[in-house]
């Protein structure tokens, strides 16, 4: 990460979470804690870590890929 980007992030309300996350489409809204759960009239999307996939009622998912590798 370059110094300018680091300064911008430090002055914002954003934070960088290290790790590998999976974007999933699920059939039912989970009760567990995940990075993000989003629901609209068409689908429920969950962003979570690979170790929490087993508790989801998966319809589909992307390949596991790092969101941030800085």
N, C-alpha and C positions, 0 to 999 in steps of 0.2 A: 504494500500500500504506500503510495507516495505521501509526502508530508502535507501537501495541500488537502488531499482527501481526508487524511487523519484529523487535521485541524477542523474541517467542516463537520465531521462525525462527532468529535469531542464537544463541539458547540451546539449540537442538536439534541433532540430527545431520542434519537436512534441509537441502537447498539448493535454490534456485530456478534452473532452467535456462531461459534465454531461448530463444525459437525457436518454430518451428512443427513439430508432430509429427503423424504419421499412425498410426492404429491399424489394423493389418492382420491378416488371417487367412491363413496360408500352408500350403502342402502339405508342405513339408520344412523342417526346422530349419536356419536359416542358420549359416554359419561366420563371417560377418563380425561386426564390432562394431556393435551397435545400442543404443538407449537401454534397451530391455527385451525379453527373450525369455521367454515363459511357455508351458509345455507341460503339458497334462493328458491324460487318457485320450481326450478328445473332439477337441481341436484344439491348434494352435500359434498363439499370438498374438505379434506383434512390434510394438513401438512404435518408430518410427524417423523420420528426417527425410525429406522428399520427395526429396532427391538420392540416397538409397540404395534407393529403390523398385525400381530396375532390376535389383538383384541378388537380389530375392526371388521365390519361386515363388508368386505371389499367387493366392488364392482369392477374397478380397474385401477391401475397405478402406472406411474412413469418408472423409468429405470432409476435406480439409486444413483444420485450424483451430488457432488458437493455444491452447496450454495456459495460458500466462501472458502477460499483456500489461501488466505493472506496471512 
